[in-house]
Amino acid sequence: MVTPAATPGRRTTGRPLLGLRRKPGRLALTVFRMPLNAYRHDAGWLLGHTFLQFTHVGRRSGRPYATVAMVLHIDRAAREAVICAGWGPDTDWVRNLRVGPAVNVRIGRASFRPEHRFLSDEEAFAVVARFRLEHPYRVRFFQTVLGWGDLRDDGAAREFVRTHPFVGFRPAASREVPPRRVS
């Protein structure tokens, strides 16, 4: 049924394409879980360095949880991959990382015990600025489907960075002494 104010073919709800506001719907979860399923079936290497999977421990349950996130930036010199909490600071994995470290990170064919850090707003804005230049179509996808606003605008990008935590993962410094060879 078409209401008089509605125009055929146009959305009138004011909601983003998949109906996302704060939490993802069923269709979005199905689409967004595809990379996680790839990692679960040992096919994460097919995703290259676009996504990473990290395992974190529940702050209350103590159980391990696997999460996949899109990599926004890789600093090859520092060996650090940066991701963003797209659903905001109350996301369970963000809250878990604030309490304890991640257990494992898998990206491409690499797997390592990580250390993580939360980026400052300025560092995160630099990541967003670089990402929007290198990946304009992904930025448009985020704007349209996830309803994140116009990240091409500096003001909107700064507001986004202020309200969404960015996390950098890098391999942890090994504290173990390597075994000595016996000749």
Residue pairs with C-beta under 8 A, 6 or more apart in sequence:
2 8
3 12
5 12
6 12
11 17
13 19
15 21
15 147
16 144
16 145
16 146
16 147
17 144
17 145
18 24
18 25
18 27
18 28
18 145
18 146
19 25
20 28
20 145
20 146
20 147
21 147
22 87
22 88
23 87
24 32
24 87
28 145
32 68
33 68
35 44
35 47
35 51
35 53
35 68
36 53
36 66
36 67
36 68
38 44
38 46
38 47
39 47
39 53
39 66
39 68
39 106
40 66
44 51
44 53
44 106
44 107
44 108
45 108
45 109
47 108
48 108
49 71
49 74
49 81
49 107
49 108
50 70
50 71
51 68
51 69
51 70
51 71
51 107
52 68
52 69
52 71
52 81
52 83
52 105
52 106
52 107
52 169
53 66
53 67
53 68
53 105
53 106
53 107
54 66
54 67
54 69
54 93
54 102
54 103
54 104
54 105
54 106
54 114
54 169
55 64
55 65
55 66
55 67
55 102
55 103
55 104
55 105
56 64
56 65
56 67
56 93
56 96
56 97
56 100
56 102
56 103
57 63
57 64
57 65
57 96
57 100
57 103
58 64
58 65
58 92
58 96
59 95
59 96
59 99
59 100
64 103
65 92
65 93
65 96
67 93
69 83
69 84
69 86
70 83
70 84
70 138
71 81
71 82
71 83
71 107
72 82
72 83
72 84
72 127
72 128
72 131
72 166
73 81
73 82
73 127
73 130
73 131
74 80
74 81
74 82
75 81
75 82
75 168
78 170
79 170
79 171
80 168
80 169
80 170
81 105
81 107
81 168
81 169
81 170
82 119
82 127
82 166
82 167
82 168
82 169
83 166
83 167
83 169
84 124
84 127
84 164
84 165
84 166
84 167
85 91
85 93
85 94
85 164
85 165
85 166
85 167
86 142
86 146
86 148
86 164
88 94
88 163
88 164
89 163
89 164
89 165
94 165
94 167
97 116
97 118
97 167
98 118
101 114
101 115
101 116
102 114
102 116
102 169
103 113
104 111
104 112
104 113
104 114
105 111
105 112
105 113
105 114
105 169
112 171
112 172
113 171
113 172
114 169
114 170
114 171
114 172
115 169
115 170
115 171
115 172
115 173
116 167
116 168
116 169
116 170
117 167
117 168
118 165
118 166
118 167
119 127
119 165
119 166
119 167
119 168
121 158
121 161
121 162
123 166
124 161
124 164
124 166
125 157
125 158
125 161
127 166
128 151
128 157
128 160
128 161
129 154
129 157
131 138
131 139
132 139
132 151
132 152
132 157
136 152
139 151
139 152
142 148
142 151
143 149
143 150
143 151
148 160
149 156
149 159
149 160
150 156
151 157
151 160
